[in-house]
Amino acid sequence: MATDLTVPDPSIVVDLLQGFRRSKAMFAGVRLGVFDALSSGAANVDSLAQRLGCCPSALTTLLDALVGLNLLNKVDGNYVNTPVAATYLTTSSQRRMTGYINYSNDVMWKMWGSLEGAVREGSSRWKEVFGWDEPIFSSFFKTEEAAREFLMGMHGFGVMSSPAVVAALPLEQFQRLIDLGGATGHLSIAACQRYPHLKAVVFDLPQAVPLAIEITSQCSVADRIEVVCGDFFEDELPRGDLYALGRILHDWALPKIQVLLKRIYSALPAGGGVFIAEKMLADDKLGPSWAQMQSLNMLVCTEGTERTLLEYEALLMDAGFVNIVGCRTPTPIDGILGYKPS
């Protein structure tokens, strides 16, 4: 019988079938404490099973899968973290992403299970999945530990992306950066390290301030960074000639974005700028994949979406900004810069 050469290659479908399994294996490794247990050195499965309270044979299955995912190595029967795992998957690392991973495991995993409902109704799934009426960001900060670990997870993203973003656009003319919703201050740190004359203010909610102070006080440009508590929708904005919005606008629906941009425009001096750090969709919205998946995440988790450069230009021009430029980076974040007319 002849083979039908017109049958498409199914590898993309098979790969996507495996995708959530790979993610969950990493999530489980972090949640069970595998990478933390190995942060002090190599160990065999029996000692790990005893320390982690796991079934040895089942743990072996997980550990071997993590070796296959290049998160662990196995040498002479002992398991050891790869450099990537040691850097991003252990809670002792300053570049850890464990908080965001645990949040993905505990919260987003469940909400993405209701993606169909989000698409049908065009709204987030907090109420459906958790029965919560409160705003999304209230759920991040239910405890001090939860807030700290979530913010450190976002810090892990930030230290990967912020240096590239601040280098992608011309910020030399600005003197004082106001980093709205600046979290741990990773964007302010990167900007001050890039531009030796620049001073910065990290402006965020009370729950974020202690960690922002801790992180910024330990960096090489600590003397040029201030941390101020406030709500950028409600409180008076600190004065500066450049306002940054790093992964902020994608959380909100259009009316709130318009309010925030107009507040920034009013606070800026003539010739001042607004600096948006988000991952931009292509003009036809058919890529890049990271932005598309993040846009679905915004649908499931927030009232926002990812946008194209043309859409950001329209938002900024509506608020009064001119001379808008955008630049893509190879990281999870791109940059857009607009100016208040002189």
N, C-alpha and C positions, 0 to 999 in steps of 0.2 A: 504494500500500500504506500502511495507516495506521501511524502511529508508536505504539509501545508506551510510553505515558506512565508506566507503572508501573516502568520500569527505573530503578534507583537511580543517582544521580550517582556516577561512578567517581573523582571528583577526589581523595578521601582516599587511595585505593589508588595512584593515579598519583603523588601527593605522597610517599607512603612509599617507593615505588620509587626516587624521586629522593633520598631522605633520606641514604642512605649515600654517595651520590656527592658531595653537598654537603659532608659531613663530610670525606671523603677529599681533596677539593680544598683545603680549609683545612689539613688535616694535611700535604699535600704542599708547600703554600706555606711552611709553617713549617719542615719538614724540609729543604727545598732551600735555605732561607735567603733567600727572596724578600723578606720583610718587613724582615729585618735589612739586606739590601742597599739597600733604599729608605729606611732610617732616616736616611740623610744627605741625602736629597733625591730629586727626580724623576729617572728614567732611562728610556732607550728600551730596546727589547727586545734590540738587538744588544749593547749594553754589559752588560745584565743576563745575557744568555746567555753572554758571555765570562767574566764574573765568577763565575757559578754553574756553569759547565761543562755547559750544557744546549743541546739542539738549538733554534735560534731559532724555527722554526715551531711546534714542540711547546710551547715555553715561551709563545709568543703565545697558544696555545689555553688554557693554564692561566691566564695573566694576565687574559685577557678574561673567563674564567669567574669569577675573583676580583673583577673589576669588577662582574659581574652579581650577586655575593654581597654587594656593598657593603663589601668589604674593601679594595679598591683603587679609585682614580679614574684616568681616562685623559684627559690634557689635551695637545692638540697633539702627539699621538704618544708622549708620555711617561707613564709610570706613576708613581703616588704613593700612599703609604699613606693610608687614611682615618684619622681620629682614633681610631676603635675599634681598628684594626690597630696603630697606633703605640703605643697604651696596653697592649694585651693580647697582641700577637703578635710583639713584638720583644724580644730577650733583654737589651736595655739598660734596659728599663722596670722600675721597682720593682713595678708591678702586673701583670707578665707572667704569662701562663698557659701559656707555651711548654713548661715541663717536663711539665705534666699532659697537654698536647696531644701531645707526643712519646711519652709513656707510653701514651696512648690509641692512638696510631698503631702503636707497636712491640709492645705487649703486649695491651691490651684488644681491639684490632681482631681479633687472632687468636683470643682466647678467646671473644669474642662469636660468632665463626664456629662455635663448638661449643656454642652455647646449647641446641640440641636435646638433646645428651648431658647437659647439666646438668639439664634438666627431667626427662629420663628417670630419671636416677640420683640427683637431689637433692644434687649435690655440685659443688664448684668444678672448673675445668678445667685447673689448673696441671700436673698430672701428664700429662693427655692431650695438651696442646698443647706443653709445654716439657720434659716428663720430669723436672720438679722435685719433690723430696720436701720441700724446706725450706719453712718458713712464708712466707706472702705478703710480710711486711714485710722479710724478708731479701733478697728480690729487688729491692726499691726501692733498697737501699743497697749494691749490689755495688761501686760506686766512689764516691769523694767527689763527683765531678762529677754522677753520676746522682742521688745523694741530694740534692744542692743544688738541682738543677733540678726534681726532683719536688716537693720542699718549697716551692720558689718558685711552682710551679704551684698547689699547695694554698693558698699565701699569696694568690694572685690571687683564688681563691674566697673566702678569709677576709675580705679587705678589702672585698669586696662585701657580705658577709653579717653579719659580726660587729657592726658598729655598730647594725644594725637589731635583732639578737637581744638585745644587752645592754640596749637601750632598751625592749624589749617586755615585760620582767618586772621586778618591784620588787626591786632589789638594793641599795637604799640602806642597809639595816640592817647589811650585812656589812662587815667590816673587812679581811679577808685572803683573797684568792682563790688557790686552788691549781688551776692549769690543767693537768690530767693529759693527757699526750700532746699538749701545747700547740704542738708544731711551731715555727713562726716567732714565736709569741706574739701573733698578730693578735687573738685573743679577749681576752687580757690587756690589750693596748694599748687596744682599744676600750672595755673596761670601766673602765680607769683614766682614760681621757679623759672618759668619761661621769660617773664618780663621783670627784670630786677627793680624797676622803678615803681611797679604796681603795688597798691595796697588793696585789701579785700575785707569784706564783711560777710560772714556766713549768717544768714537770717532764716530761722526755722522755728518750729513749734517747741514748746517747753520740753516735751519728751525727748527731743533730738539734741537739745543743747548740751547736756553733760558729755555725751560721746563726742560731739563736735569739738568741745573744748579739749577733751583728752587727746584726740587725734591731731588737731591743729597745733597744740602746744608742744608736741613731740616732733614736729616736722622742721625742716631746715629753714623755713621762712616764717616761723612762728611770730616773729616780731612785727610782721606786716599783715597779720590776719587777726581780725576781731570776730567774736561770736555774739550775736544779738538775738534775743528771744522775740518772736512775734508771728502773727498770722498775716500772710501777704494779701489776703482778701479783706481783712478787717482793720489792721493796724497801720499807722503811718510808716511809710517805707523809709529806711535809712537813705541818706543822700549820697549819690555817687554819679559818675558820668557813664557808667556801663552797668546794666542790669542783666544778670544771667538767669536763665530758666533751663535747668538741666533735668531732663526727663520729667517735666512738669505739665506742659501743655497737653501731652497725649492723654492725661488722666481725665480731662474735663470736656464737657459739652461746650458748644459755641458761645452761649451767653456768658458763661463764667470766664472763658478765654478773653472775650471782648472787654469785660470789666477789668480783668487783670492787666491787659495790654494798655488800656486807657489810663489806668493808675500809674503804670510805669512811664508812659508818655508824659503825663502831667508832672511826675517827679523829676524827670530828666532835664538838665540844662540844654540849651540849643547846641546842636552838634554831638550830643550824647548818643549812646547806642544801646540796643537790646540784642542779647546774644542767646540764641535758642540752641540747645543741644538735644537733638532727637534723631532717631534713625528715619531717614526720609524714604518714602516710597518713590519708585520711578514714576515719571509723568503718566504712563499708562497703567500704573498700579500693578503691573505684572511681575514685580520684583522690587528689591531683592527679597529672598525668602525670609531672612531675619525680620525685616520690617512687616512682611505679610503675616507671619506668625505672631509678632508682637501686636499687630492690629487686632487679630482674633483674640489675643489675651486681653486687650483693652475692652473688647466687646463683652467678654465673659466676666471681667473683674471690675470694670469702671463704667463711666458714662462717656469715655473718650474713644479716640482712634488714632492711628498713625496717618500722616499726611504727606503729600507731595510738596516739592519746593514751590510750585505754583500756588498751592493752597496756603502755605505759610506766607508767601508774598501777599496774597489777597488779605489775609488776616492782619498782617502788619500795615499794609497800605490803608486799610480801613481805619486803623488806629492813628494814622497820620505819619507813619514812618516812610522813609524814602531810601533809595540807593541800596536795595536789599540784595545780598549775595548769599549763596549757599555753597558748601563744599562737602563732598563725601569723603569718608575715611574708611580704611579697611577694618575698623573696630565696630562694635555694636552701636556707636553713636556718630552722627554727622553734625555739622554746624551751620547755622543761619545767622546772619548779622544784618541789622537794619539801623538806620540813623534817624534821629530827630533833626529836622531841617535847621540849619544854622541861622 
